[in-house]
Amino acid sequence: MKHGQISSKELTDFIRERSTIEEAYARSMTKLAKSAGNFSQLGTFAPVWDVFKSSTEKLASCHMELVRKLQELIKEVQKYVEEQAKAHKKTKEEVASTLEAVQNIQTISQALQKSKENYNAKTVEQERLRKEGATQRDVDKAGVKAKKATESYKSYVEKYATAKSEFEQKMAETAQKFQDIEESHILHMKEIIQSYSQSVDETHSQIGEVHNEFVRNVENTSVESLIQKLAESKGTGKERPGKPRRFDSRWSVFLSCVPAISLTDCSHAKENSFYSSSDSEDEDEPRKFHVEIKPVQPNNGTHQNRATIDELKASIGNIILSPSTSVGTQKHSEHTKVPHIYLLLLSSAAESLWTPLLRTSELQLHQQTSNSVRFSFSGTSRGPSPVTLASQDALPIAVAFTESVNAYFKGADPTKCIVKITGDMTLSFPMGIIKVFTSNPTPPVLTFKLKNTSRLEQILPNQQLLYSDPSQSDSDSKDFWFNMQALTSYLRKASDQNPSSSYYNVDILKYQVLSDGIHSTPLNLAVYWKCTPSTTDLRLDYRYNPDSMASPGALTNVQILVPVDGGVTNMQSLPSSIWNSEQNKCLWKLNDISEKSENEGSGSLRAKFDLSNGPSSPSTLAVQFMNEGSTLSGVDMELQGSGFRLSLNKKRFATVFPPCKCPFHTFVRLLFFI
């Protein structure tokens, strides 16, 4: 009963916490709706913000409604807690006689034991005196004492029988009352949970309706309607303007960007004025248009100042102007704002053209090979960007070692473990390196040393790109160098196929690692099955093996998948797992396993399955995990010579398993078979 009160209070705390979270979320959504109403109301997209605002406000209202329902449910739970406490107190008063019966039988049991010991002692004493030939008087005294002990013992036996009968009756009645209380408690708790579930389900339905309404509103908001609304709000009328005079196309862009500009027809050209040429009725004498910014009024002053090409260059950061943009300009005092606007436009255009030469960028390389390994290469070249790497710079490259381990464990016998470990080595080249290779008739030869090869059983280099000396005597390393012409051709072909990519990956070599059975596996496993017609018991023991890794690290994304047949009706597991009734599979998801884990990375998984059509057949278990930052072989790379620098050395290993049709994960990267 004590635990029932605790569970009721904990359920109250849980619902209250959920209510607090929902209320905070609703307030955040309300704040977001207000911010959506304050977004820019300019442009064609402005009406869409009203759709966002309305939908967000409705979502906030849905969550606030759930908060209200949860608050009401909390009051019901608190009322039940009070009623439960009263019921428990009443029950304790009713079963007080049971406590007396328990204490009574305990007292009588102790007295009975002492009486039994006294009876045995007196009887033995009487028999001893008879055998030793003691006087009749001593024998008679011993007989009297034995008789008293017998009567006392008989009396306690009768009392114990009566106390036992009363104890059994009281305990049966009390146990039935406790069971009735627990059954009522569980039923009431299920009703509360059902109310909670119904409230959440109704809220989810409302949210779904709001989302569907949002989708319909967005679909009904067509491009034509948005443009029409903008035209109606910003339009100046529906009458067509008169036919404009044609003028120089170079200045049409400039004039369209400057507000409040008027064109005044001038019959003559002034040598020291700011003019733009246009077509004229007289082919020999072109007509001029005088550009004037309103509302600035012309002054009477005649002072003029010529803006030379040198002044323009100084104004925009010493950018060399091409002949097409070098326009001779002179300005009157009444047009002082025109040159500044012109310089602003020119500076903006020039900045967009020269941006690649003005900033240094970092390369982000992502491995997209058949191994699906992704990694980042962050390096700053001495050139301004990947496309402007200088031939005299040390060219940056990145390397990735990816190893895959397959292991088969049979039961709990470590000698029957079969292990196979394979690896891939991939180099990644930045896009700008292609230009360096093609512009240099004799690019530096890329040479590297593969270290710690004594742990490799077989090495398969890319024969089209790599050379090596088979007569090398060092068993722990191996030198390789590239066919630079073939490498350049490969990178150029990759660039033609994907010109927008900032990096290109090249598979260099594959290798197989020497295996030492179960000692080579990062995670040692043993499985035990116990199958009966009605139940199946499963236990999986695992142990972290840091000695298998060159640099021990944590095993992440650990998952265990167990198929169980025989018609599973119920499952109990420790730790908790997920059961999929459609696939008849059980899934454990574990925390990272390392030497810092509990029991230094050792543990057990247990599960019991109730069956309707047993017994089950022991099946193959699948175990998945991965590690970032280490390999099992310890293989490494070292660049030889000059001309290149290693910007990143990425290492990882994982288990391998083909895609499976399993709802737990659409693509299982790596598994052990048991």
N, C-alpha and C positions, 0 to 999 in steps of 0.2 A: 504493500500500500504506500509505503514511503516513496518508492521509485515512481509510482503513478502520479503522486503530487509533483515530483520533480519534473517528469515528462510534460505535465500540463503547463507548468510555469515556463519550461523551455520552449514549448510550442507557442505560448503567448509572446515570448521574446522574439522568436523567429518571425512571426507575423508582424509584430511591431517594427522590426528592422526592415522587412520588405516594404511596409507602408512608408517608412522614412525614405527609403531609396526611391520609391515611386513618386513621392512628393517632391524630392529634390530633382528628379528627372522631369516632372511636369513643370516645375518652376524654370528649369533650364530651357525647356521647349518654349515656354511663354516668352522668355527673354530672347530666344532665337527668332520667334515670330515678330517681336517688336523690332529687332535689328533688320529683319527682312523688309519691314515697312519703311525703314530709313535708308535703304539702299537707293542707288541712283535711279531717278525717274526719267532719265534721258535715254534716248535711243529706242530701237525697236524691241529690245528685251524687257523694257520697263514693265509692261502689263503682266509678264510672267511672274514677277515678284509677288503680285497680289495672289496668284495661285499658291505659291509657296507659303505665304503668310496665312492664308485661310486654312490650308492643310495642316500646317504646324500648330495653329491654334486649336484645331479639332483634335489633334493627337494629344496635346497637353490636356484638353478637357477629358479625353478618354482615361488618361492616367490619373487625373484628379478624381474621377468617378471611382476608379479602382481603390484609391486611397480612402475614400468615404466608405466603401464596402468593407475594406480591411479594418477600419476603425470600429465599425459595427460588430464585425466578427471578433475583434479583440474583447469588446465588452461581453459578448456571449461566453468566450473562453474564461474570462475573469469570474463571471457569475458561476460557471461550472466549477472553477477551482474552489470557490467558497462553499458551494454545495458539497463538493467532494470532501473537503476538510470536515464539514459537519457529519457527513455519513461515516467517515473513518473514526471520528470521535465516538459516535453512537455505537459503532461496531466494537470498538475497544471495550466499552462498558459492558456490552452483551457477552463478550468472551472472557470477562474477568474470571469467571468460574473455571474456565479451562486452565488459566494460569495457576489457580489453586490446585487443580487436579495434577498438573505437571509437578508442582512443588511437593505435593503429597506423595506421589509415586516415587519421587527422588528420595524423600526422607525414608519411606518404608523400604525402599531398595537397599539403602545403606544399613538400616537396622536389621533387615533380613540377612544381609551378608555377615554382619557381626554375630547374629544369633546362630547362624550356620557354623561359623568358625568356633564359637563357644560349645556348641553341641558336639562337634567333632572332637574337640579337646577333652571334654568330660568323658565321652564314650571311650576314647583311647586310654585315658587314665584309669578307668574302671577295669578295663581288660588287662592292663599292665599289672595292676595289683593282684588280680586273680592268678595270673601266670607266675608271678614272683612269690606266691604263697604268703601274702600279707595276712594280718589278723582279720578276723571276721568283722570286727568293728570298723577298721579302715575301709574294708570292702563295702560295708553297708553305707558309710558316709559318702563314698564315691558314687554308689548307686543312687543315693538321694539327689546328689548334685547332677548326675546324668539325667535323672527323671525331670528335674526342673528345667534343665537345658532343652530337653526334648519338648516339653510343653510350650516353652517360650518360642522355640523354632517353629512348632506347629501353628502357634497363634500368629506369628509374623507371615507365615505362608498364606494363611487365610486372609489376613489384612492385605497382602500384596495382590491376591487374586481379586479382591473387591476393588482395590485402587486401580488395578490394571483395567478392569471392566469399565469403570467410570472414566478413566483416562482415554480409552479408545473411543468411547461414545462422545465425550466432549471434543476430542481432536477431530473426529469425523464431522461433527456439526460445525466446528470452527473452520475447518478446511473448506467445507462447502460454502460457507459464508464468504470466505476470502476469494474463492473461485468466482462466485457470483459477482462480487465487487469488481474483480479484474475484468470479467467479461463485459460488465456494464461500462467500465472505463474504456475498454478498447472500442466498443461500439460507439460510445460518445465521441471519442477521438476521431474515429473514421467519419462520423457525421460532420465534425468540424473541418476535417481535411477535404471532404466532398464539397462543403460550402466554399472553402478556399479555392479549390480547383474550379468550381463553377464560376466564381467571380473572375478569376484569371482568364478562363476560357471566353467569357462574355466580353472582357476587355480586348482580347486578341481578335475576336470577331469584329468588334467595332473598329479596331485599328485596321483590319483588313478592308472594311468598307471604306474607311477614309482613304486608304492607299488606292483602292480601285477608283474612287472619285477623283483623286489626284491624277491618276493615269488618264482617265477620260478627259479631264480638263486640259491636260497637256496635249492630248491628241486633237482635241477640238480647237486648240490654239494654233492655227495654221500660219505659215509664213506670210501668206497674202494678207491675212487679217492684221498681223502685227505691223506690216509695212503700211497698210491702209490707215491704221490708227495713228502711226507716226506722221503720215502725210496730212491727215486731217488736223492734227494738233500743231504741226509746224508749217503748214502750207500758207502761202501769201495770196492765194487766189487761184481761180481756175482759168483765167484768161491767158492766152499765149502771149509772150513778149514779142516785141518787134524784131525784125531780122537784124542781127548784130553785124557790125563791121568786122572784117577779118583783120587780124594783126599777128605779129610774130609769135610762133608757137612756143618759143623759149620763154616768153614773158607771160604766156597764158597760164602756165602752172603757178608762176610767182603771184600773178594778180589774183588768181582764185584762192590763194591762201591768205591774202591780206584783206581784212574787213574794211568796209567804209572807204573804198577807193572809187573815185569817179574818173572818167576819161573825157577830156576836153579837146575837141577838134581844134588843132592849130594849123593855120595856113602856111606857116613858115617854120623852118627848123632853126633852132638856136644852137650855136656852136658850143656854148658852155651851159647847156641845160640837160636835164635828165629825160631822155626821150626813148620811145620804142617805135621801131619802124613798122609799117603796115602797107597793104596794097593801096594804090592811089589811082584816081581816074587818069592821071598823067603818068604813063609808064616811065618817062624820063625823070620826072620829079616826084619821088614818093611822098605821100602824105604822112604827117607826123601826128601822134597822139600824146598829149601832155598828161602824165600820171600825177595825180594829186590825192593826198590822204586828207579826208575830212575828219573832224571839224576844224583842223588847223587852218587858220587864215593866213594868206600870203602876206609877208612883210614887204616893206619898201626897200629893204637893204639889198645891195647888189653884191655883197661879199660871197665869194665862191671858194670852195675847197675841193681839190681833186683827190679822189680815193684811188691811189695807185695799187698795182698788183702786190707790191711789197707790204702795204698796209693791210691788204686783205689776208695775205699769208700770215702776218703777225697776229691778226685777229682770230684766226682759227687754228692756231698752234703750228705754224710753219708747214702746213700741208701744201704740197706743190699742186697747183691748179692746172688742169688740162686746158688746151686751147679752146675747147668747146664751152668751158665754164669761165673763161677769162673775158669778162665783158667790161669794156671801158665805161666808167660811170663818173659823172660829175653831179654835184648836188648844190641846189640853192639853199639858202638859210631857211626858206619856207618849207623844205622837204627834208628836214633833219632826221626823221624817223625811218625813212625808206632804207638807207644803207644798213642799218642795224637789223631790220627784218630780213633783208637779203642775206646778210652774213649768218644769221641764225639758221635759215633754211639750208644754206650751203654747208655750214658746220655740221648740221644733223646728217645730211647725206654723206658727207665725207667720213663721218665717224662710223656709219654703218658699213662703208666700203673697206675701211682700214681696221675694223675691230679685230680680225684675226691676227694682225701684226702688232696690236697694242696690249694684249693680255697673255699671260701664261696660264695654260690650263692643265689639269691633271687628267690622266688617262684612267678610265674605269673599264677594266677588262673582265668579261664574263665568259667563262668556259662553256661552250655549247656543243661539246663533242658527244660521241655515242654514250659516254659514261654519265652524261647529264651533270657534270661537276661545274658549279658556278663559283667564281672567285673574283676578287677585285684587285686590280693592280693600281696602286696610287703612287705615281712618281712624277716629279717635275723635271722636264727636260730643260736643257740650257737654251734650247731654241724657244721661240715664243709660243709654239703650238705643235701638235702632232704632225701637221702638214709642213712644217718649216724646220724639221730637224736638220741640223747642219752636219755635213759629212765628217767634220773633224770632231764631233761630239762622241762620247761613249754612248752607244745606242742602247736604250733600255729594253729588256726582255723579261718575261715572267715564266716561271716553270710550275707545273702542278704534278704531284705524284698522287695517283688514286689507286688504291688497292681494294680488291674484293676477296672475301673469304667465304668459302663454302665448307660446311662441316656436317657430318652425319654421325649422330650418336645412337647407339643401339642399347636401349635400356639403361642400366646403371654400370655397364662394364666399360671402364676407360680404355681398355686395350683394343676395343672394337671401334674406336673413333677414327673416322676417315676425314682428312682435312686437305683442302686444295686452296692455295692462295695465289692470285694473279694480280698483276699491276700494270698500269699505263703511265707513261711519261709524256706530257704535253707541253709544248712551248707556245707562248703567245707573243705576237709581234705587233707593235703599234702601226697605224696606217701610214704615218710619215716615213717609216723605214723603207717603204717601197721606192719612194723617190730618191732616197739616198743610194740605194742599191743600183737603180737604173742610171743615175747620173754619174756614178763612179765606175769607170771601166774595170777597176781592180778593187772591189770592196774588201774589207778585212774578212778573213776566214773565221767563221764562228766555230770555236773548238771548246770542248768541255770534257771533264773527267767524271765518270760515273763511279761513285765511291761505295764501299761496303758491298761489293758484288759477291763476296764469298758466301753470302747467305742466299744467293740466287741459284736456282737449278737450271734455268734456261733464259737467254736474252734474245729477243727477236727485234733487231733494229729495222727502221724504215729503209729498205735497200735503195729506194729512189733518191733519198736525200742524204744519207749518212755513209761515211767511210769509217773503217776501223782497221787496226793492225792485228791480225789473228796471232801474231808471234809475241804479243805482250806477255811478260813473265809474271807481272804482279797479279796475284789471285784475288786481291781485295779491291781492285780498281780496274777501270777500263777506259781508254781514251777514244773519243769520237770526234770527227770533224765533218762539216757540212760541204756538200756540193753546192757552192754558192750560186752557180748558174741555175741549177735545178730549183733551189730554194726561191730565187728571184722569180722564176717562171711560175712556180706554185703560188706565190703571194700575189703576183700580177693577175693570175687567173681568178684567184679568190676575190681580188678587188673588183674585177670586171663583173663577177657574179653578184657582189654585194658592195657597190661603191659607197654606200652611206655608212658602212661599219667603221668603227674607230680602232679595231683590232682584228687580228686573224690568228686562229689557233691551228697548230700543226701537230699531228700525232707523230712522236719521234720514235718511240720503241715500246714494246711490251715485254713482260718478263713473268717468270713463275718462281715462287719463293720455295726454298727447301722447307719441308714440313716435318715436325716432330710429334705427330699425333695430337693428342689432347693438350699437350704442353704448348702447342702453337695457337690455340684458340683463346681469344680474350675472355670468353665466358664459358666455363665448364658446366655441363648440365648432366642431370640424371633424373629419369622419370620412372614412376611406379604406378601401376594400374591394379585395381582390385574390382573385378566385375562380377556382379551377382544378377539374378533375374530382375530384382527390384531396384537395385542401386548400383552406382559406379563411383568408386573413390579414386581420386587422382592426386598425386603429389609430385611436384617438380622442384628439385633442389638445384640451385645455381651458385657458382662461386666465381668471383672476379679474379682474373689471372693477369696481374701487371707484368709478369715476366715475359709474356708473349709480345709486348710492345717495345719498340726502341725507346720511346719516351712515354711512360704510362700517363694516360689521360682518362677522363670520364667517358663512359659509354652512354650516349644519349638516345632519345627516341626508342626506348626499349619496349617492345611489344611481344606478347606471346599469344599465339592463336591455336586453339585446341578444338578439333572436330569431335563431337560425341554423338553417336547414333543410339538407337534403342528407344526413341520417343521420350525425350526429356520433358518432364512435367514441372520440375522444380529444381533450383540450383542454389547451393550455399557455397560461398567461397571466401577465402582469407588469403591475401587482401581482396577487397571487392573487385569484381570483374563484370563484364558486360556479356549478356547472353543474347544471341540472335536466333530466334526460333525458326526463321525462314531458312537460314543457312546451316542450322544445327551446329553453331560454333560459339566457343567461349573466348573472350578477348581480355587479357590483362594489359594495362598500360602502367609501366613502372617509372619511378623517378630515376634520375641519372645514377649510374652505378660506378663507384670508384673506391679507392682505398679509404676515403674519408666517409663513405657511407656506413650505415649501421652494420656491425659485425664484419667490417672491412670488406663489404661488398658481397657477403654471403647471405643466403636466405632461402626460403621455401615458399612455394605456392600450393595451396590446398583447395580442393573443390569436391563437393559431393553432389551427385546428380540423382534425382528420383526418376525412375523409368516406368513407362507404361507398356513397353514391348521389349524388355531386356532379354538377355544381357547385352551390354555394349561390346563392341570389338575394339581393342586397343588400336589407336590410329596414330598417324604421323603428326607430331606437333611442329609448329613453325615459330621461330624466334627471330626477331628483327632488332638491330641496333646499329649505331654508327659512331664515329669518332672524328673530330676535327682537330688537326694540329699534329698528328702523329701517323706513323706507318708501322706495319708489323715487320717489315724487312729491314728497316733502317737505311734504305738506299737514299743517297743524296747526290747532288750535282754541284760541281765546282767549275766555273769558267776558267779557261786557259787563254793566255795572251791578252792583247788589248783590243780596243774597238767596241767592246760590249760591256754592259754592266747588268747584273742581276737585280731587278727591282723588287721581286717578290718570289718567295719559295713557299708554295702552298702544299700541305699534306693532309690526307684524310684516308680513312678506310671504312668500309661498310660491308654488311652482308648483302647477298644478291639473291633475288627471287623473282621469277617472272610475274607479270601482271596477273592478278586473280580477281574474280568476280565476287568481291566481298564488300559489304557496306561499311566495314570499319575503315578501310583505306583503299582508294581507287588504284593506287600503285604501290606495291610493297617493294621497297628497295632491297631488303636483305634479310634472309632468313636462315636459320639452322633447321635441319630436319632431325626429328627424334623418332 
